[in-house]
Amino acid sequence: MALVESTESGGGERRRLLLRSPATLDALGEIEVQAADDVAAAVETARKAQPEWAGLSCDERGSYVRRAVRMLVESRDELVDVIAADTGKPRLEALAGELLPACDAATFYAKRAKQILADQRVRLHLIRKKKLRICYQPLGVVGIITPWNFPFLLSMNPTVQALLAGNTVVLKPSEATPFAGGLVERVFEAVGLPGGVFNLVQGDGETGAALVESGVDKIHFTGSVRTGRQVAEVCGRLLKPCTLELGGKDPMIVCADADLELAAAGAVWGAFANSGQACTSTERVYVVDKVADAFINKVLEKTAELRQGVSGDFELGPIIWPPQLEVIERQVAEAVEGGAVLRAGGRRNPSCQGLFYEPTVLTEVSQDMSVMRDETFGPVMPIMRVRDEEQALRLANDSRYGLNANVWTKNKHKGVEIAKALESGNVVVNDCMLTYGVTESPFGGTKESGIGRVNGGQALRAYCHTRSIVVDRFGSGTGAVWYPYTQGKLKRFQRVVRFVWGTPLGRFLS
């Protein structure tokens, strides 16, 4: 949690941010907001270092990443301490939700980058005397702006991908969790990454805006739809590519034949893990009326068992960003005023000092409520009864978001068919929140949930220019359409068109 204070630094006025723990409100430290000239210097440093870095082989670049993974394993307790202090999340979530997937993804890409980025040779179907080679060349300098909900993982993962593709990086972590986001710098410094290859800038929206405007060759942004739209507008004006991982209002569909015990446990974890502060969180539940009462009762039983705290064993930490707590309170209050029934939670936890909001369950909600239409990003689970699975699917798709969804049914074929019909970039059947953690799976949204994909082989290629090179197979020679143009040449091409696309044999051969 960042509180802005101005102090003198050097010869002029420099803003500083005082950081407090969202769990205890104790001071954690402070950072200096880096201005546009600081960002420009970091980008210039990265640009000077990039050609030499790109000149290394994939295996050589991967060696630094593999050493970084070993450093993560050896220093895991210390790193978890920083993440937990910055965010207030349980240590288990810091380890299993940030360090573990970071180790897995970094190892995955370090092992496979050479294969993924290797030249592709394509035999052409029509111009048989030529062959096509597709090459992947690094973009140059990549700017990465990351959020506060998973500050280490969402900083480490795109950084590793960009570096392995041969780019240098300038990272700007969230001002709410700068120490956890800044761990990436500590990791790569410890493994001897060459100077200028990775660069950290700290600050708030002013710093992020400067990075977007700085002339980097790509922006990778993870955050809100509002800010993502601003990033896209600048990148469009500058004709720079961007990847946007934005928000969601992720639906859960509980079919009449679902395993209700499993579905209820999945609903509670999917809605409340990381205190609901995940773009893949379950933010609205549609349950077929036939099983709704039994499902809701199981959800309430499991919710009642959850604990909030700052030490020892607990499941839910605080809300990391104070303005988000206001959004949560407003949505719940408006829902109750509109006729929703509060079945659990619904308030700040009076027994906790920090920014804790109790795990909340609402029923009798309607589709037009803000809690069912706008991203909550907090521990709130609104549950709506529906007539059947068709109605659930229609309501699930009635959203401007399309990031993640989950479907619960004992019929796996039906689950896949519903998943295909959902207007969502990612869907899980009989589980939830897996899609980002499955490293092979391309992750990204539809509608207002983002542009582009991360993870999978296409993630590395997204940090590259795709270059096509056409080469002679049998030696040089004049082209079939080269000058001069003659009536005889025209007739030959007419015969070619008639044979290749006008006869069964020609269509088969082409």
VEXNUBA-125468 format. One record per residue (C-alpha): residue in three letters; residue number from 1; x, y, z. Coordinates in nm, 4 decimals, padded with zeros to 6 digits. Layout:
BEGIN
- type:seq:xx:yy:zz
- ALA:NUM:X:Y:Z
...
end
This chain:
BEGIN
- type:seq:xx:yy:zz
- MET:1:00.0000:00.0000:00.0000
- ALA:2:00.1562:00.3298:-00.1082
- LEU:3:00.1068:00.6683:00.0536
- VAL:4:00.2449:00.9665:-00.1405
- GLU:5:00.4743:01.2090:00.0388
- SER:6:00.6986:01.4777:-00.1120
- THR:7:01.0531:01.5250:00.0118
- GLU:8:01.3631:01.7033:-00.1106
- SER:9:01.6170:01.4935:-00.2988
- GLY:10:01.9353:01.6467:-00.4297
- GLY:11:01.8823:01.9875:-00.5832
- GLY:12:01.5110:01.9642:-00.6521
- GLU:13:01.1758:01.8348:-00.5470
- ARG:14:01.1361:01.4593:-00.5757
- ARG:15:00.8228:01.2710:-00.4842
- ARG:16:00.8644:00.9704:-00.2613
- LEU:17:00.6188:00.6942:-00.1816
- LEU:18:00.5906:00.5624:00.1727
- LEU:19:00.4898:00.1970:00.1772
- ARG:20:00.2811:00.0431:00.4532
- SER:21:00.1800:-00.3173:00.5051
- PRO:22:-00.1838:-00.3684:00.4028
- ALA:23:-00.2069:-00.6309:00.6780
- THR:24:-00.0713:-00.4320:00.9725
- LEU:25:-00.0452:-00.0754:00.8370
- ASP:26:00.3172:-00.0692:00.9614
- ALA:27:00.5711:00.1169:00.7481
- LEU:28:00.7695:-00.1051:00.5113
- GLY:29:00.9974:00.1569:00.3563
- GLU:30:00.9828:00.4077:00.0774
- ILE:31:01.0778:00.4505:-00.2867
- GLU:32:01.1603:00.7513:-00.4991
- VAL:33:00.9406:00.8131:-00.8012
- GLN:34:01.1576:00.8010:-01.1115
- ALA:35:01.0694:01.0641:-01.3686
- ALA:36:01.0714:01.0657:-01.7483
- ASP:37:01.4440:01.1413:-01.7712
- ASP:38:01.5240:00.8446:-01.5453
- VAL:39:01.3094:00.6194:-01.7633
- ALA:40:01.4742:00.7504:-02.0793
- ALA:41:01.8171:00.6745:-01.9329
- ALA:42:01.7110:00.3200:-01.8454
- VAL:43:01.5768:00.2636:-02.1967
- GLU:44:01.8976:00.3975:-02.3502
- THR:45:02.1038:00.1659:-02.1299
- ALA:46:01.8879:-00.1276:-02.2383
- ARG:47:01.9185:-00.0321:-02.6048
- LYS:48:02.2982:-00.0205:-02.5887
- ALA:49:02.3103:-00.3639:-02.4238
- GLN:50:02.0610:-00.5304:-02.6572
- PRO:51:02.2759:-00.6167:-02.9645
- GLU:52:02.5333:-00.8062:-02.7603
- TRP:53:02.2622:-00.9858:-02.5637
- ALA:54:02.0797:-01.0811:-02.8833
- GLY:55:02.4098:-01.2087:-03.0218
- LEU:56:02.4208:-01.4825:-02.7584
- SER:57:02.2679:-01.8182:-02.8434
- CYS:58:01.9391:-01.9309:-02.6889
- ASP:59:02.1348:-02.1764:-02.4738
- GLU:60:02.3650:-01.9004:-02.3492
- ARG:61:02.0729:-01.6748:-02.2608
- GLY:62:01.8974:-01.9723:-02.1042
- SER:63:02.1940:-02.0402:-01.8770
- TYR:64:02.1259:-01.7150:-01.6901
- VAL:65:01.7606:-01.8083:-01.6508
- ARG:66:01.8470:-02.1551:-01.5217
- ARG:67:02.0813:-02.0026:-01.2660
- ALA:68:01.8030:-01.7636:-01.1671
- VAL:69:01.5746:-02.0597:-01.0976
- ARG:70:01.8386:-02.2147:-00.8726
- MET:71:01.8656:-01.8836:-00.6900
- LEU:72:01.4859:-01.8776:-00.6425
- VAL:73:01.4953:-02.2228:-00.4885
- GLU:74:01.7882:-02.1468:-00.2598
- SER:75:01.6466:-01.8105:-00.1432
- ARG:76:01.2796:-01.9092:-00.1384
- ASP:77:01.2203:-01.8271:00.2289
- GLU:78:01.3703:-01.4805:00.1981
- LEU:79:01.1770:-01.4072:-00.1214
- VAL:80:00.8514:-01.5296:00.0297
- ASP:81:00.9135:-01.2969:00.3257
- VAL:82:00.9304:-00.9961:00.0917
- ILE:83:00.6231:-01.0977:-00.1096
- ALA:84:00.4195:-01.1662:00.2045
- ALA:85:00.5244:-00.8373:00.3623
- ASP:86:00.4366:-00.6349:00.0516
- THR:87:00.0998:-00.8010:-00.0077
- GLY:88:-00.0062:-00.9527:00.3245
- LYS:89:-00.0967:-01.2786:00.1493
- PRO:90:-00.0423:-01.6119:00.3280
- ARG:91:00.3080:-01.7511:00.2893
- LEU:92:00.1657:-02.0606:00.1214
- GLU:93:00.0047:-01.8443:-00.1467
- ALA:94:00.3284:-01.6497:-00.1917
- LEU:95:00.5185:-01.9747:-00.2402
- ALA:96:00.2652:-02.1790:-00.4381
- GLY:97:00.1100:-01.8890:-00.6292
- GLU:98:00.4221:-01.6875:-00.7135
- LEU:99:00.7546:-01.8688:-00.6667
- LEU:100:00.6441:-02.2144:-00.7815
- PRO:101:00.4910:-02.1025:-01.1150
- ALA:102:00.7835:-01.8630:-01.1698
- CYS:103:01.0294:-02.1515:-01.1337
- ASP:104:00.8213:-02.3721:-01.3606
- ALA:105:00.7753:-02.1130:-01.6350
- ALA:106:01.1390:-02.0013:-01.6330
- THR:107:01.2607:-02.3610:-01.6559
- PHE:108:01.0072:-02.4402:-01.9289
- TYR:109:01.1149:-02.1520:-02.1540
- ALA:110:01.4867:-02.1934:-02.0855
- LYS:111:01.4614:-02.5551:-02.2007
- ARG:112:01.2472:-02.4870:-02.5062
- ALA:113:01.3450:-02.1416:-02.6325
- LYS:114:01.5939:-02.2818:-02.8842
- GLN:115:01.3300:-02.5064:-03.0383
- ILE:116:01.0493:-02.2502:-03.0286
- LEU:117:01.2584:-01.9740:-03.1854
- ALA:118:01.4396:-02.1924:-03.4390
- ASP:119:01.4025:-02.1046:-03.8077
- GLN:120:01.1090:-02.2807:-03.9724
- ARG:121:01.1507:-02.4187:-04.3230
- VAL:122:00.8304:-02.4357:-04.5243
- ARG:123:00.7911:-02.6050:-04.8627
- LEU:124:00.5644:-02.3949:-05.0811
- HIS:125:00.2509:-02.5502:-05.2274
- LEU:126:00.2416:-02.3546:-05.5554
- ILE:127:00.5746:-02.1955:-05.6395
- ARG:128:00.7650:-02.5214:-05.6110
- LYS:129:01.0974:-02.3770:-05.7233
- LYS:130:01.1105:-02.1619:-05.4095
- LYS:131:01.1230:-02.2428:-05.0399
- LEU:132:01.0207:-02.0328:-04.7415
- ARG:133:01.2162:-01.9776:-04.4211
- ILE:134:01.0481:-01.8084:-04.1237
- CYS:135:01.2859:-01.6466:-03.8734
- TYR:136:01.2238:-01.4902:-03.5342
- GLN:137:01.4288:-01.1806:-03.4515
- PRO:138:01.4111:-00.9954:-03.1166
- LEU:139:01.2151:-00.6725:-03.1091
- GLY:140:01.4794:-00.4783:-02.9168
- VAL:141:01.3835:-00.3178:-02.5842
- VAL:142:01.0660:-00.4324:-02.4076
- GLY:143:00.8888:-00.2239:-02.1433
- ILE:144:00.7022:-00.4280:-01.8808
- ILE:145:00.4482:-00.2754:-01.6405
- THR:146:00.3123:-00.5094:-01.3750
- PRO:147:00.0367:-00.5099:-01.1083
- TRP:148:00.0204:-00.5536:-00.7334
- ASN:149:-00.1822:-00.8737:-00.6970
- PHE:150:00.0949:-01.1172:-00.8018
- PRO:151:00.3841:-00.8729:-00.8016
- PHE:152:00.6711:-01.1201:-00.8357
- LEU:153:00.5236:-01.3787:-01.0735
- LEU:154:00.3748:-01.1253:-01.3129
- SER:155:00.7064:-00.9397:-01.3224
- MET:156:00.9302:-01.2451:-01.3542
- ASN:157:00.7350:-01.4332:-01.6185
- PRO:158:00.7243:-01.1711:-01.8984
- THR:159:01.0802:-01.0658:-01.8152
- VAL:160:01.2077:-01.4202:-01.8683
- GLN:161:01.0158:-01.4549:-02.1943
- ALA:162:01.1435:-01.1255:-02.3317
- LEU:163:01.5032:-01.1970:-02.2308
- LEU:164:01.5086:-01.5461:-02.3790
- ALA:165:01.3799:-01.4039:-02.7077
- GLY:166:01.6879:-01.1789:-02.7206
- ASN:167:01.5386:-00.8524:-02.5936
- THR:168:01.6531:-00.6317:-02.3111
- VAL:169:01.3964:-00.5219:-02.0515
- VAL:170:01.2880:-00.2166:-01.8554
- LEU:171:01.0502:-00.3234:-01.5754
- LYS:172:00.8172:-00.0919:-01.3824
- PRO:173:00.6427:-00.2814:-01.0993
- SER:174:00.3364:-00.1502:-00.9185
- GLU:175:00.3939:00.1304:-00.6714
- ALA:176:00.1796:-00.0669:-00.4244
- THR:177:00.4232:-00.3611:-00.4159
- PRO:178:00.7584:-00.2249:-00.5356
- PHE:179:00.9753:-00.4450:-00.3168
- ALA:180:00.8186:-00.7735:-00.4329
- GLY:181:00.8260:-00.6591:-00.7955
- GLY:182:01.1825:-00.5393:-00.7523
- LEU:183:01.2941:-00.8884:-00.6486
- VAL:184:01.3434:-00.9637:-01.0181
- GLU:185:01.6358:-00.7215:-01.0229
- ARG:186:01.7873:-00.8877:-00.7169
- VAL:187:01.7564:-01.2318:-00.8758
- PHE:188:01.9244:-01.1386:-01.2034
- GLU:189:02.1962:-00.9355:-01.0352
- ALA:190:02.2775:-01.2406:-00.8229
- VAL:191:02.3282:-01.4609:-01.1290
- GLY:192:02.5538:-01.2111:-01.3061
- LEU:193:02.3239:-01.0995:-01.5866
- PRO:194:02.5227:-00.8588:-01.8076
- GLY:195:02.4780:-00.4912:-01.7253
- GLY:196:02.1954:-00.3118:-01.9038
- VAL:197:02.0112:-00.6285:-02.0032
- PHE:198:01.7584:-00.5881:-01.7206
- ASN:199:01.6664:-00.2440:-01.5863
- LEU:200:01.4312:-00.1547:-01.3022
- VAL:201:01.2448:00.1751:-01.2695
- GLN:202:01.0256:00.2455:-00.9678
- GLY:203:00.7359:00.4848:-00.9371
- ASP:204:00.3660:00.5342:-00.9950
- GLY:205:00.1507:00.6124:-01.2973
- GLU:206:00.3790:00.8984:-01.3981
- THR:207:00.6688:00.6552:-01.4337
- GLY:208:00.4589:00.4020:-01.6194
- ALA:209:00.3327:00.6641:-01.8622
- ALA:210:00.6902:00.7734:-01.9301
- LEU:211:00.7873:00.4144:-02.0078
- VAL:212:00.4988:00.3755:-02.2536
- GLU:213:00.6035:00.6985:-02.4277
- SER:214:00.9765:00.6208:-02.4144
- GLY:215:01.0157:00.4596:-02.7546
- VAL:216:01.0594:00.1001:-02.6375
- ASP:217:00.9860:-00.1587:-02.9032
- LYS:218:00.6986:-00.3259:-02.7180
- ILE:219:00.4924:-00.2750:-02.4029
- HIS:220:00.3688:-00.5645:-02.1934
- PHE:221:00.1064:-00.4339:-01.9508
- THR:222:-00.0881:-00.6196:-01.6825
- GLY:223:-00.3523:-00.4221:-01.4965
- SER:224:-00.6893:-00.2537:-01.5208
- VAL:225:-00.8989:-00.2080:-01.8323
- ARG:226:-00.8956:00.1699:-01.7872
- THR:227:-00.5172:00.1940:-01.7799
- GLY:228:-00.4812:-00.0736:-02.0469
- ARG:229:-00.6914:00.1329:-02.2834
- GLN:230:-00.4641:00.4329:-02.2240
- VAL:231:-00.1578:00.2170:-02.2934
- ALA:232:-00.3144:00.0869:-02.6157
- GLU:233:-00.3950:00.4388:-02.7334
- VAL:234:-00.0346:00.5516:-02.6910
- CYS:235:00.1043:00.2360:-02.8516
- GLY:236:-00.1341:00.2846:-03.1424
- ARG:237:-00.0170:00.6405:-03.1931
- LEU:238:00.3466:00.5293:-03.1793
- LEU:239:00.2805:00.2166:-03.3901
- LYS:240:00.4334:-00.0009:-03.1192
- PRO:241:00.3039:-00.3503:-03.0392
- CYS:242:00.1567:-00.4186:-02.6975
- THR:243:00.0271:-00.7131:-02.5012
- LEU:244:-00.2482:-00.6273:-02.2536
- GLU:245:-00.3490:-00.8608:-01.9709
- LEU:246:-00.6536:-00.6860:-01.8273
- GLY:247:-00.9430:-00.7536:-01.5955
- GLY:248:-01.2200:-01.0067:-01.5892
- LYS:249:-01.5617:-01.0847:-01.4494
- ASP:250:-01.5075:-01.4566:-01.4636
- PRO:251:-01.8176:-01.6787:-01.4547
- MET:252:-01.8645:-02.0218:-01.3010
- ILE:253:-02.1347:-02.2534:-01.4359
- VAL:254:-02.2574:-02.5322:-01.2078
- CYS:255:-02.4543:-02.7883:-01.4095
- ALA:256:-02.7296:-03.0061:-01.2665
- ASP:257:-02.5032:-03.3125:-01.2815
- ALA:258:-02.2021:-03.1502:-01.1120
- ASP:259:-02.0204:-03.3046:-00.8192
- LEU:260:-02.1524:-03.0482:-00.5715
- GLU:261:-01.8933:-03.1137:-00.3017
- LEU:262:-01.6130:-03.0567:-00.5509
- ALA:263:-01.7873:-02.7607:-00.7146
- ALA:264:-01.8491:-02.5875:-00.3818
- ALA:265:-01.4872:-02.6329:-00.2763
- GLY:266:-01.3759:-02.4989:-00.6154
- ALA:267:-01.6109:-02.2025:-00.5859
- VAL:268:-01.4763:-02.1044:-00.2438
- TRP:269:-01.1132:-02.1324:-00.3491
- GLY:270:-01.1750:-01.9755:-00.6903
- ALA:271:-01.3531:-01.6742:-00.5402
- PHE:272:-01.1429:-01.6185:-00.2288
- ALA:273:-00.7847:-01.7236:-00.3110
- ASN:274:-00.5533:-01.4234:-00.2845
- SER:275:-00.8569:-01.2552:-00.1275
- GLY:276:-01.0207:-01.2524:-00.4705
- GLN:277:-00.7436:-01.0343:-00.6109
- ALA:278:-00.6780:-01.2331:-00.9271
- CYS:279:-00.7882:-01.1685:-01.2827
- THR:280:-00.8831:-01.5381:-01.3019
- SER:281:-01.0930:-01.5318:-00.9825
- THR:282:-01.4487:-01.6615:-00.9948
- GLU:283:-01.6523:-01.3396:-00.9728
- ARG:284:-02.0043:-01.4666:-01.0484
- VAL:285:-02.1651:-01.8093:-01.0132
- TYR:286:-02.4570:-01.9468:-01.2165
- VAL:287:-02.6010:-02.2630:-01.0639
- VAL:288:-02.8894:-02.4655:-01.2062
- ASP:289:-03.1901:-02.4240:-00.9762
- LYS:290:-03.2341:-02.7991:-00.9278
- VAL:291:-02.9124:-02.8172:-00.7249
- ALA:292:-02.8836:-02.4565:-00.6089
- ASP:293:-02.9906:-02.5038:-00.2462
- ALA:294:-02.7502:-02.7912:-00.1869
- PHE:295:-02.4667:-02.6066:-00.3605
- ILE:296:-02.5220:-02.2824:-00.1665
- ASN:297:-02.5334:-02.4660:00.1665
- LYS:298:-02.2013:-02.6345:00.0927
- VAL:299:-02.0471:-02.3024:-00.0111
- LEU:300:-02.1619:-02.1378:00.3130
- GLU:301:-02.0241:-02.4233:00.5229
- LYS:302:-01.6836:-02.3985:00.3574
- THR:303:-01.6782:-02.0177:00.3705
- ALA:304:-01.7452:-02.0245:00.7440
- GLU:305:-01.4263:-02.2265:00.7934
- LEU:306:-01.1982:-01.9622:00.6363
- ARG:307:-00.9605:-01.7590:00.8521
- GLN:308:-00.8135:-01.4126:00.8071
- GLY:309:-00.4960:-01.2983:00.9728
- VAL:310:-00.1378:-01.1791:00.9548
- SER:311:00.0557:-01.4720:01.1017
- GLY:312:00.0258:-01.8419:01.1663
- ASP:313:-00.2270:-02.0423:00.9681
- PHE:314:-00.4841:-01.8411:00.7750
- GLU:315:-00.6400:-01.8480:00.4280
- LEU:316:-00.7215:-01.4842:00.3463
- GLY:317:-00.4943:-01.1842:00.3634
- PRO:318:-00.5862:-00.8173:00.3224
- ILE:319:-00.6884:-00.6080:00.0259
- ILE:320:-00.3576:-00.4818:-00.1088
- TRP:321:-00.4670:-00.1541:-00.2718
- PRO:322:-00.6853:00.0765:-00.0553
- PRO:323:-00.9005:00.2146:-00.3435
- GLN:324:-01.0000:-00.1418:-00.4306
- LEU:325:-01.1503:-00.1861:-00.0859
- GLU:326:-01.3841:00.1029:-00.1605
- VAL:327:-01.4940:-00.0642:-00.4865
- ILE:328:-01.5725:-00.3872:-00.2997
- GLU:329:-01.7732:-00.2100:-00.0292
- ARG:330:-01.9692:-00.0085:-00.2835
- GLN:331:-02.0626:-00.3100:-00.4962
- VAL:332:-02.1798:-00.5154:-00.1983
- ALA:333:-02.3809:-00.2256:-00.0535
- GLU:334:-02.5506:-00.1555:-00.3877
- ALA:335:-02.6335:-00.5255:-00.4308
- VAL:336:-02.7968:-00.5488:-00.0862
- GLU:337:-02.9907:-00.2284:-00.1486
- GLY:338:-03.1096:-00.3791:-00.4773
- GLY:339:-03.2488:-00.6928:-00.3128
- ALA:340:-02.9514:-00.9293:-00.2870
- VAL:341:-02.9319:-01.1400:00.0287
- LEU:342:-02.6095:-01.1279:00.2278
- ARG:343:-02.5352:-01.4862:00.3353
- ALA:344:-02.1799:-01.4404:00.4691
- GLY:345:-01.9369:-01.1545:00.5308
- GLY:346:-02.0231:-00.8198:00.3805
- ARG:347:-01.7995:-00.5944:00.5884
- ARG:348:-01.4446:-00.5094:00.6863
- ASN:349:-01.3185:-00.7562:00.9406
- PRO:350:-01.3489:-00.5725:01.2755
- SER:351:-01.0946:-00.7994:01.4445
- CYS:352:-00.8142:-00.7150:01.1993
- GLN:353:-00.6148:-00.3935:01.1985
- GLY:354:-00.5340:-00.3831:00.8286
- LEU:355:-00.7374:-00.3714:00.5102
- PHE:356:-00.9291:-00.6951:00.5566
- TYR:357:-01.2686:-00.7614:00.3984
- GLU:358:-01.4551:-01.0698:00.5098
- PRO:359:-01.5200:-01.3487:00.2554
- THR:360:-01.8657:-01.2585:00.1296
- VAL:361:-02.1432:-01.4650:-00.0286
- LEU:362:-02.4477:-01.3037:-00.1917
- THR:363:-02.7582:-01.4765:-00.3254
- GLU:364:-03.0736:-01.3487:-00.4962
- VAL:365:-02.8573:-01.1284:-00.7154
- SER:366:-02.9665:-01.0023:-01.0571
- GLN:367:-02.7683:-00.9660:-01.3762
- ASP:368:-02.7978:-00.5872:-01.3830
- MET:369:-02.6222:-00.5395:-01.0470
- SER:370:-02.2724:-00.3923:-01.0473
- VAL:371:-02.1479:-00.6916:-00.8507
- MET:372:-02.2476:-00.9098:-01.1483
- ARG:373:-02.1256:-00.6795:-01.4248
- ASP:374:-01.8184:-00.4882:-01.3008
- GLU:375:-01.4907:-00.6354:-01.1826
- THR:376:-01.4867:-00.6656:-00.8032
- PHE:377:-01.1302:-00.7885:-00.7440
- GLY:378:-01.2072:-00.8888:-00.3898
- PRO:379:-01.3424:-01.1788:-00.1781
- VAL:380:-01.7025:-01.1592:-00.2984
- MET:381:-01.9029:-01.4476:-00.4463
- PRO:382:-02.2451:-01.3571:-00.5936
- ILE:383:-02.4535:-01.6675:-00.6738
- MET:384:-02.7446:-01.6635:-00.9188
- ARG:385:-02.9964:-01.9437:-00.9702
- VAL:386:-03.0709:-02.0243:-01.3333
- ARG:387:-03.3340:-02.2341:-01.5032
- ASP:388:-03.0917:-02.4553:-01.6954
- GLU:389:-02.7442:-02.4664:-01.8464
- GLU:390:-02.8560:-02.2771:-02.1573
- GLN:391:-02.9610:-01.9804:-01.9455
- ALA:392:-02.6363:-02.0025:-01.7496
- LEU:393:-02.4359:-01.9884:-02.0729
- ARG:394:-02.6336:-01.6913:-02.2035
- LEU:395:-02.5848:-01.4946:-01.8825
- ALA:396:-02.2176:-01.5902:-01.8569
- ASN:397:-02.1614:-01.4439:-02.2045
- ASP:398:-02.3572:-01.1296:-02.1193
- SER:399:-02.0472:-00.9363:-02.0167
- ARG:400:-01.7991:-00.6928:-02.1624
- TYR:401:-01.5216:-00.9102:-02.0181
- GLY:402:-01.3945:-01.2434:-02.1439
- LEU:403:-01.0847:-01.3607:-01.9613
- ASN:404:-01.1474:-01.6804:-01.7661
- ALA:405:-01.4364:-01.9141:-01.6833
- ASN:406:-01.5011:-02.2535:-01.5270
- VAL:407:-01.7625:-02.5228:-01.5840
- TRP:408:-01.8623:-02.8026:-01.3460
- THR:409:-02.0224:-03.1236:-01.4740
- LYS:410:-01.9622:-03.4968:-01.4522
- ASN:411:-02.0038:-03.5161:-01.8310
- LYS:412:-01.6657:-03.4071:-01.9648
- HIS:413:-01.7893:-03.3922:-02.3242
- LYS:414:-02.0677:-03.1555:-02.2207
- GLY:415:-01.8185:-02.9511:-02.0206
- VAL:416:-01.5960:-02.9058:-02.3246
- GLU:417:-01.8923:-02.8089:-02.5442
- ILE:418:-02.0018:-02.5454:-02.2923
- ALA:419:-01.6421:-02.4256:-02.2690
- LYS:420:-01.6304:-02.3811:-02.6469
- ALA:421:-01.9488:-02.1746:-02.6357
- LEU:422:-01.8235:-01.9421:-02.3624
- GLU:423:-01.6942:-01.6066:-02.4845
- SER:424:-01.3754:-01.6333:-02.2855
- GLY:425:-01.0087:-01.6585:-02.3665
- ASN:426:-00.9598:-01.9377:-02.1127
- VAL:427:-01.1910:-02.2005:-01.9634
- VAL:428:-01.1355:-02.4781:-01.7079
- VAL:429:-01.3649:-02.7792:-01.6662
- ASN:430:-01.4059:-02.9094:-01.3101
- ASP:431:-01.1309:-02.6849:-01.1748
- CYS:432:-01.0533:-02.3137:-01.1683
- MET:433:-00.7788:-02.0508:-01.1987
- LEU:434:-00.5446:-02.2977:-01.3715
- THR:435:-00.5076:-02.1347:-01.7094
- TYR:436:-00.2215:-01.8944:-01.6307
- GLY:437:-00.0336:-02.1611:-01.4370
- VAL:438:-00.0483:-02.4124:-01.7243
- THR:439:00.2681:-02.2921:-01.8951
- GLU:440:00.1917:-02.4578:-02.2280
- SER:441:-00.1471:-02.2850:-02.2472
- PRO:442:-00.1740:-01.9488:-02.4279
- PHE:443:-00.3298:-01.7087:-02.1774
- GLY:444:-00.5223:-01.3955:-02.2618
- GLY:445:-00.8640:-01.2408:-02.2926
- THR:446:-01.1361:-01.1501:-02.5362
- LYS:447:-01.3551:-00.8380:-02.5407
- GLU:448:-01.2254:-00.5841:-02.2860
- SER:449:-01.0077:-00.8399:-02.1093
- GLY:450:-00.7045:-00.7755:-02.3218
- ILE:451:-00.5047:-00.8055:-02.6404
- GLY:452:-00.2572:-01.0808:-02.7232
- ARG:453:-00.1519:-01.3954:-02.5431
- VAL:454:00.1170:-01.4916:-02.2958
- ASN:455:00.2541:-01.8379:-02.2184
- GLY:456:00.2958:-02.1229:-02.4601
- GLY:457:00.5284:-02.1131:-02.7576
- GLN:458:00.3594:-01.8102:-02.9061
- ALA:459:00.4550:-01.6064:-02.5979
- LEU:460:00.8244:-01.6132:-02.6915
- ARG:461:00.7445:-01.5433:-03.0547
- ALA:462:00.5328:-01.2449:-02.9489
- TYR:463:00.8570:-01.0800:-02.8374
- CYS:464:00.9997:-01.1207:-03.1878
- HIS:465:00.9681:-00.9851:-03.5376
- THR:466:00.8521:-01.2657:-03.7653
- ARG:467:01.0633:-01.2443:-04.0784
- SER:468:00.9916:-01.4442:-04.3923
- ILE:469:01.2697:-01.5235:-04.6392
- VAL:470:01.1962:-01.6841:-04.9773
- VAL:471:01.4890:-01.8666:-05.1392
- ASP:472:01.5452:-02.0494:-05.4700
- ARG:473:01.5509:-02.4268:-05.4436
- PHE:474:01.7193:-02.5012:-05.7765
- GLY:475:01.9305:-02.1945:-05.8512
- SER:476:01.8496:-01.8539:-05.9928
- GLY:477:01.6406:-01.7829:-06.2987
- THR:478:01.4054:-01.5224:-06.4362
- GLY:479:01.0634:-01.4981:-06.2776
- ALA:480:00.7624:-01.6285:-06.4629
- VAL:481:00.5907:-01.2879:-06.4560
- TRP:482:00.8954:-01.0741:-06.5256
- TYR:483:00.9032:-00.8387:-06.8255
- PRO:484:00.8313:-00.8430:-07.1116
- TYR:485:00.4545:-00.8858:-07.1057
- THR:486:00.3318:-01.0620:-07.4198
- GLN:487:00.0112:-01.2123:-07.5519
- GLY:488:00.1742:-01.5530:-07.5386
- LYS:489:00.2588:-01.5135:-07.1708
- LEU:490:-00.0998:-01.3984:-07.1003
- LYS:491:-00.2406:-01.7117:-07.2646
- ARG:492:-00.0047:-01.9367:-07.0668
- PHE:493:-00.1229:-01.7834:-06.7389
- GLN:494:-00.4860:-01.8238:-06.8475
- ARG:495:-00.4180:-02.1955:-06.9016
- VAL:496:-00.2496:-02.2197:-06.5599
- VAL:497:-00.5459:-02.0565:-06.3814
- ARG:498:-00.7939:-02.2775:-06.5686
- PHE:499:-00.6039:-02.5985:-06.4875
- VAL:500:-00.4948:-02.5334:-06.1268
- TRP:501:-00.8236:-02.3990:-05.9904
- GLY:502:-01.0685:-02.5076:-06.2582
- THR:503:-01.0052:-02.8848:-06.2618
- PRO:504:-01.0230:-03.1485:-05.9860
- LEU:505:-00.6681:-03.2651:-06.0595
- GLY:506:-00.5307:-02.9116:-06.0458
- ARG:507:-00.7035:-02.8364:-05.7185
- PHE:508:-00.5678:-03.1586:-05.5722
- LEU:509:-00.2111:-03.0803:-05.6821
- SER:510:-00.2292:-02.7240:-05.5495
end
